[in-house]
Amino acid sequence: MSFVMPAGKTPEEVPEPLDSKVRIVPVPEREAAVITFKGKTREEEVKEVETRLLKGLRDAGIEPAGEVFLMRYNPPWTPGFLRHNEVGVEVKR
């Protein structure tokens, strides 16, 4: 699991974790292609969105630069129709 800090925050402004198992790791900027979808992240739905994403990139002549990843933005108790998710992949430009 990972969290993204707001843009413009410096490492000094990020609060220290209270749990020693939590690490703060800077990640360099990257460019990614994503498809947003709502609902629960059932395996078959995620796979279908992943397939659409990779086909769209292939059709546009854009090469993926890594593995496809899933981003979930809501806690588990959020009803499915209100959930916001994305499937993404880093791309080469």
For each residue, the residues with C-beta under 8 A, 3 or more apart:
1:
2:
3:
4:
5: 9 14
6: 9
7:
8:
9: 5 6 13 14
10: 13 14
11: 14 24 26
12:
13: 9 10
14: 5 9 10 11 24
15:
16: 24
17: 20 22 23 24
18: 22
19: 22
20: 17
21:
22: 17 18 19
23: 17
24: 11 14 16 17
25:
26: 11
27: 30
28:
29:
30: 27 90
31: 90 91 93
32: 88 89 90 91
33: 53 56 57 62 64 88 89 91
34: 53 71 86 87 88 89
35: 49 52 53 56 86 87 88
36: 84 85 86
37: 45 49 85 86 87
38: 80 81 82 83 84 85
39: 42 45 80 81 83 85
40: 45 80 83
41: 45 46 70 72 83 85
42: 39 45 46
43: 46 47
44: 47 48
45: 37 39 40 41 42 48 49
46: 41 42 43 49 50 70 87
47: 43 44 50 51
48: 44 45 51 52
49: 35 37 45 46 52 53 87
50: 46 47 53 54 68 87
51: 47 48 54 55
52: 35 48 49 55 56
53: 33 34 35 49 50 56 57 68 87 88 89
54: 50 51 57 58 64 68 89
55: 51 52 58 59
56: 33 35 52 53 59 60
57: 33 53 54 60 62 63 64 89 91
58: 54 55 61 62
59: 55 56
60: 56 57
61: 58
62: 33 57 58 91 92 93
63: 57 91 92
64: 33 54 57 68 89 90 91 92
65: 89 90 91 92
66: 89 90
67: 89
68: 50 53 54 64 87 88 89
69: 87 88 89
70: 41 46 85 86 87
71: 34 85 86 87 88
72: 41 83 85
73: 83 84 85 86
74: 78 82 83 84
75: 78
76:
77:
78: 74 75 82 83
79: 82 83
80: 38 39 40 83
81: 38 39
82: 38 74 78 79
83: 38 39 40 41 72 73 74 78 79 80
84: 36 38 73 74
85: 36 37 38 39 41 70 71 72 73
86: 34 35 36 37 70 71 73
87: 34 35 37 46 49 50 53 68 69 70 71
88: 32 33 34 35 53 68 69 71
89: 32 33 34 53 54 57 64 65 66 67 68 69
90: 30 31 32 64 65 66
91: 31 32 33 57 62 63 64 65
92: 62 63 64 65
93: 31 62
